[in-house]
Amino acid sequence: MAFFDDLGKTLSETGSFAVKKAREFAGTAKYDAQILAEQKVLDSLLKKLARLSYDSVKALEDKSNSETYIQVTSEMMSLCKDIEASDIRISNLKNEKNNVKKELT
């Protein structure tokens, strides 16, 4: 009889563990999706910044094109702010995900 009691206890503990892990996965999966989406935004912003950096250097080569340089520099500064905001959003999402994990453990 002890064997069946131990077996029942083991099955119960295993079931509880599986439920706990399923909750953890469900609780963090939405954050993973949001982080991935925000990372794509960040990658796009960085790509635009790289292009503008190139355009800026080319505008500097052409001394008569100072207006373009000023415009490109302004756009670069704006992109830098957007990149910083995206970095912060990713960091916040990661923190929220970690908090959910802690709550579920």
C-alpha positions as semicolon CSV with decimal commas, in nm:
position;residue;x (nm);y (nm);z (nm)
1;M;0,000;0,000;0,000
2;A;0,292;0,234;0,073
3;F;0,404;0,195;-0,286
4;F;0,074;0,327;-0,418
5;D;0,075;0,611;-0,166
6;D;0,424;0,711;-0,280
7;L;0,324;0,676;-0,644
8;G;0,017;0,895;-0,590
9;K;0,226;1,155;-0,410
10;T;0,485;1,155;-0,691
11;L;0,218;1,191;-0,958
12;S;0,056;1,472;-0,765
13;E;0,386;1,658;-0,727
14;T;0,467;1,607;-1,095
15;G;0,124;1,736;-1,193
16;S;0,166;2,041;-0,971
17;F;0,506;2,111;-1,123
18;A;0,364;2,083;-1,477
19;V;0,079;2,321;-1,392
20;K;0,324;2,567;-1,237
21;K;0,547;2,561;-1,546
22;A;0,247;2,601;-1,779
23;R;0,135;2,909;-1,584
24;E;0,486;3,049;-1,595
25;F;0,506;2,994;-1,971
26;A;0,165;3,151;-2,030
27;G;0,251;3,445;-1,806
28;T;0,580;3,518;-1,979
29;A;0,496;3,429;-2,340
30;K;0,313;3,757;-2,398
31;Y;0,618;3,948;-2,275
32;D;0,842;3,749;-2,508
33;A;0,619;3,846;-2,801
34;Q;0,617;4,213;-2,699
35;I;0,994;4,215;-2,650
36;L;1,043;4,060;-2,993
37;A;0,813;4,317;-3,155
38;E;0,992;4,604;-2,982
39;Q;1,330;4,459;-3,082
40;K;1,215;4,470;-3,446
41;V;1,123;4,837;-3,401
42;L;1,464;4,903;-3,246
43;D;1,643;4,722;-3,531
44;S;1,454;4,933;-3,784
45;L;1,546;5,254;-3,602
46;L;1,912;5,153;-3,588
47;K;1,908;5,077;-3,960
48;K;1,761;5,422;-4,032
49;L;2,025;5,582;-3,809
50;A;2,301;5,402;-3,995
51;R;2,165;5,529;-4,327
52;L;2,138;5,883;-4,195
53;S;2,494;5,863;-4,062
54;Y;2,610;5,770;-4,409
55;D;2,407;6,053;-4,563
56;S;2,552;6,292;-4,307
57;V;2,910;6,202;-4,396
58;K;2,832;6,235;-4,766
59;A;2,674;6,578;-4,702
60;L;2,989;6,688;-4,520
61;E;3,199;6,593;-4,820
62;D;2,995;6,832;-5,031
63;K;3,063;7,165;-4,860
64;S;2,785;7,337;-5,052
65;N;2,530;7,100;-4,901
66;S;2,528;7,228;-4,543
67;E;2,148;7,250;-4,539
68;T;2,124;6,876;-4,600
69;Y;2,376;6,814;-4,324
70;I;2,170;7,014;-4,075
71;Q;1,851;6,835;-4,177
72;V;2,013;6,491;-4,155
73;T;2,168;6,573;-3,817
74;S;1,830;6,681;-3,684
75;E;1,674;6,356;-3,805
76;M;1,957;6,161;-3,642
77;M;1,896;6,331;-3,307
78;S;1,527;6,245;-3,331
79;L;1,609;5,883;-3,410
80;C;1,847;5,869;-3,114
81;K;1,560;5,971;-2,885
82;D;1,337;5,705;-3,041
83;I;1,611;5,443;-2,996
84;E;1,653;5,539;-2,633
85;A;1,277;5,513;-2,576
86;S;1,271;5,172;-2,744
87;D;1,560;5,052;-2,525
88;I;1,367;5,165;-2,218
89;R;1,050;4,985;-2,334
90;I;1,246;4,663;-2,387
91;S;1,406;4,695;-2,044
92;N;1,068;4,756;-1,881
93;L;0,915;4,456;-2,057
94;K;1,202;4,235;-1,942
95;N;1,157;4,359;-1,585
96;E;0,784;4,291;-1,598
97;K;0,850;3,944;-1,736
98;N;1,095;3,873;-1,453
99;N;0,843;3,997;-1,197
100;V;0,580;3,761;-1,335
101;K;0,829;3,475;-1,317
102;K;0,906;3,558;-0,953
103;E;0,538;3,573;-0,865
104;L;0,477;3,233;-1,019
105;T;0,767;3,062;-0,843
